[in-house]
Amino acid sequence: MSEFRRGAAGAGAGLGTAGWGESPKLAGNAGPSAHALTEDSQAGATGRRRAPAPSPQSRHFRPFLWVIAALMLAFATTAPAQSSRIQIEVLVFAYNNPDSGSALSPADADPDYSGMLLGEGGAVYSALPREALKLGGAHDALARNARTRTLLHVGWQQDAGGTRPVRLRGRAEVSSSDPERGALATTHPELDGDLRLRFGRGVEVHVDALLRVESRKAGRANGEQRFRLNSKRIVNYGELHYIDHPALGIIVRVDRVDDAGADATGSQ
């Protein structure tokens, strides 16, 4: 998995400087799916570690990931004054025709998701209107790209320190059946999952998401493949984090909200 992160401080030149004032960071975790550049999140301007040789898959997607990075830079804003309210934004997308080798086994049980669904019109834990979201440019680019499709773009505000899990459920559904095993047609969300936050030195973001892809034969549904992304990240306020998987990707940002912004959003 890889992570695109906008640092909270620094003074380098990067992909665009609108509201940033520092260079972007693209870091990868060690593991079979790690790719792109690796940079010590604490190193800042003092040095960088040598990046491992990229895999063929990382070379294939790297130009596209930098397009996303540039768009996120363009839509970034300066950090507001600290407050007791924070805003979380999540953008989930899927790669078309994912590698079946990364799918769950048919014998693997579905994860048990229990996060709360966002409400509407409230001050906290309510879905924000589109105009209040910051990743609209990245969403539009992903929707236009032939390799990807967007699954979910949502944001909400909550009190800093709140740890209630939030459900990440897309609107699209997938129908599947397995006549050979006597399984009748069933319908499930194409995307389902939970996002959990823990607070300490930074904010730990834990995303557990399940993507269902319909399998078709002779133009008819004959089963499904399931892909699971389960990852944790330590983020700082104002950073952008990109979490990658062979079948889907997630962009997350956490921001502090100034008092005026909290009042305006809560009054809607």
C-alpha positions in Angstrom: 0.0 0.0 0.0 1.2 3.5 -0.6 0.4 6.8 1.0 0.4 10.3 -0.4 0.8 12.8 2.4 0.8 16.5 2.6 3.1 17.6 5.4 2.0 20.3 7.9 5.2 22.3 7.7 8.2 22.6 5.5 9.7 24.8 2.8 10.4 22.8 -0.3 9.1 23.2 -3.8 6.6 20.6 -5.0 3.8 19.9 -7.4 2.1 23.3 -7.2 2.2 25.6 -4.3 -1.3 26.9 -3.9 -1.8 27.2 -0.2 1.0 24.7 0.6 4.4 26.3 0.9 6.1 22.9 1.1 6.8 19.9 -1.1 4.4 16.9 -1.1 5.5 13.5 0.4 4.7 10.2 -1.1 5.6 7.3 1.2 5.1 3.6 0.9 4.9 0.9 3.5 7.1 -2.2 3.2 5.2 -5.2 1.8 4.3 -6.9 -1.4 2.0 -4.0 -2.6 4.2 -1.1 -1.5 5.2 1.3 -4.3 6.3 4.8 -5.2 8.7 6.8 -3.1 9.6 6.2 0.6 10.3 9.1 2.9 10.8 9.3 6.6 7.8 11.3 7.9 10.0 12.8 10.6 13.0 13.7 8.4 11.6 16.9 6.9 14.3 18.7 5.1 17.2 16.8 6.8 17.4 13.8 4.5 15.6 11.0 2.7 15.9 7.2 2.6 16.6 5.5 -0.6 13.4 4.3 -2.3 13.1 0.6 -3.2 12.9 -0.4 -6.8 9.3 0.1 -8.0 7.2 -2.9 -9.0 5.7 -3.1 -12.6 2.3 -2.3 -11.1 3.6 0.8 -9.4 5.2 2.0 -12.6 1.9 1.5 -14.3 -0.1 3.6 -11.8 2.5 6.2 -10.8 1.7 8.8 -13.4 -1.9 8.6 -12.5 -1.2 9.0 -8.8 0.8 12.2 -9.4 -2.2 13.6 -11.3 -4.3 13.0 -8.1 -1.5 14.6 -6.1 -1.4 17.7 -8.2 -5.2 18.1 -8.0 -5.1 17.7 -4.2 -2.4 20.4 -4.0 -4.5 22.8 -6.1 -7.5 22.4 -3.8 -5.6 22.6 -0.5 -6.2 25.4 1.9 -4.2 26.9 4.8 -4.8 25.4 8.2 -7.3 27.3 10.4 -6.8 28.2 14.0 -7.1 25.3 16.4 -10.5 24.4 17.8 -12.3 21.6 19.5 -14.1 20.6 16.2 -12.4 18.6 13.4 -13.5 17.8 9.9 -12.8 14.4 8.3 -13.1 13.8 4.5 -12.9 10.4 2.8 -12.8 9.7 -1.0 -13.0 6.1 -2.0 -12.5 4.8 -5.6 -12.1 1.5 -7.4 -9.7 0.4 -10.1 -11.5 -1.2 -13.1 -10.7 -4.8 -13.8 -8.7 -5.5 -10.6 -6.3 -8.3 -10.3 -8.2 -11.3 -9.0 -5.1 -12.5 -7.2 -5.7 -9.9 -4.5 -9.3 -11.1 -3.9 -10.4 -12.8 -0.7 -10.9 -16.5 -0.8 -14.6 -17.7 -1.1 -14.1 -19.3 2.3 -13.2 -16.0 4.0 -16.1 -14.6 6.1 -17.3 -11.1 5.5 -16.0 -8.5 8.0 -18.6 -7.3 10.6 -19.1 -3.6 10.2 -20.9 -1.7 12.9 -20.1 2.0 12.4 -22.8 4.6 12.6 -24.3 6.0 9.4 -24.0 9.7 9.0 -27.1 11.8 9.5 -28.2 15.0 7.7 -28.4 18.6 8.8 -26.8 18.2 12.2 -23.8 19.9 13.7 -21.7 16.7 14.1 -21.7 13.3 12.5 -23.8 14.6 9.6 -22.8 14.4 5.9 -21.4 17.7 4.7 -22.7 19.3 1.5 -20.5 19.0 -1.6 -19.5 22.6 -1.4 -18.0 22.1 2.0 -15.7 19.3 0.8 -12.1 20.0 -0.2 -11.4 17.0 -2.6 -13.9 17.8 -5.3 -11.1 18.2 -7.9 -9.7 14.8 -7.2 -13.2 13.3 -7.2 -13.9 14.7 -10.6 -10.6 13.5 -12.0 -11.2 10.0 -10.8 -14.7 10.0 -12.2 -13.4 11.0 -15.6 -10.5 8.5 -15.8 -11.1 5.3 -17.7 -9.2 3.2 -15.2 -11.2 4.2 -12.1 -14.7 4.8 -10.8 -15.6 6.7 -7.6 -17.5 4.8 -4.9 -17.9 7.3 -2.1 -17.0 10.9 -1.3 -18.1 12.0 2.1 -17.1 14.4 4.9 -18.4 15.3 8.4 -17.5 17.2 11.5 -17.1 15.9 15.0 -15.6 16.9 18.3 -11.8 16.4 18.5 -11.2 13.2 20.6 -14.5 11.5 19.5 -13.9 7.8 18.6 -17.3 6.6 17.4 -16.7 4.6 14.2 -18.4 5.9 11.0 -19.8 3.6 8.3 -18.3 3.9 4.8 -21.1 2.5 2.7 -21.6 3.3 -1.0 -24.9 3.7 -2.7 -24.4 1.1 -5.5 -25.3 -2.5 -4.9 -24.0 -5.8 -6.3 -26.2 -8.8 -6.9 -24.7 -12.3 -6.9 -25.8 -15.9 -6.9 -24.2 -19.4 -7.0 -26.7 -21.9 -8.4 -24.2 -24.7 -8.2 -24.1 -24.3 -4.5 -27.8 -23.6 -4.2 -27.3 -20.0 -3.2 -30.1 -17.7 -4.4 -29.5 -14.2 -5.6 -28.5 -11.8 -2.9 -27.8 -8.1 -2.8 -25.0 -6.3 -1.0 -23.5 -2.9 -1.0 -20.7 -2.6 -3.5 -18.6 -0.8 -0.9 -19.0 -1.3 2.9 -16.7 -0.5 5.7 -15.8 1.4 8.9 -13.5 4.3 9.7 -12.2 4.6 13.3 -10.1 7.4 14.8 -7.8 7.3 17.9 -6.1 10.4 19.3 -2.7 10.7 20.7 0.5 11.9 19.0 -1.4 12.8 15.8 -4.6 11.0 14.8 -4.6 7.3 14.0 -7.0 6.6 11.1 -8.1 3.0 10.8 -9.9 2.2 7.5 -11.4 -1.3 7.0 -13.3 -1.5 3.7 -14.8 -4.3 1.6 -15.3 -4.0 -2.2 -17.5 -6.4 -4.0 -17.1 -6.8 -7.8 -19.7 -8.7 -9.7 -18.5 -11.6 -11.8 -20.3 -12.2 -15.1 -20.5 -15.1 -17.6 -22.3 -14.9 -20.9 -23.7 -11.5 -19.8 -25.2 -12.8 -16.6 -24.1 -12.5 -13.0 -22.6 -15.7 -11.7 -20.9 -14.7 -8.5 -18.7 -12.0 -7.0 -15.1 -11.3 -6.0 -14.4 -9.5 -2.7 -11.4 -7.2 -2.0 -10.6 -6.0 1.5 -8.5 -2.9 2.4 -7.6 -2.9 6.1 -5.0 -0.3 7.0 -4.0 2.2 9.8 -2.3 5.6 9.4 -1.0 8.2 11.8 -1.9 11.6 10.4 -1.4 15.1 11.4 -4.0 17.8 10.9 -4.0 19.3 7.4 -2.3 16.2 5.8 -3.6 14.3 2.9 -3.1 10.5 3.0 -3.6 8.2 0.1 -4.0 4.5 0.9 -3.6 2.1 -2.0 -4.7 -1.4 -2.8 -4.7 -3.4 -6.1 -8.5 -3.1 -6.3 -9.3 0.3 -4.6 -7.8 3.4 -3.1 -8.8 5.8 -0.3 -7.8 9.4 0.2 -8.3 10.8 3.7 -7.7 14.2 5.3 -8.3 15.5 8.8 -8.5 19.2 9.5 -9.2 21.4 12.5 -12.2 23.6 12.0 -12.2 27.2 13.2 -15.1 28.5 15.2 -16.7 30.4 12.3 -16.5 27.3 10.0 -18.0 25.1 12.7 -20.9 27.5 13.3 -21.6 27.9 9.5 -21.6 24.1 8.9 -23.6 23.3 12.0 -26.4 25.8 11.1 -27.2 24.0 7.8 
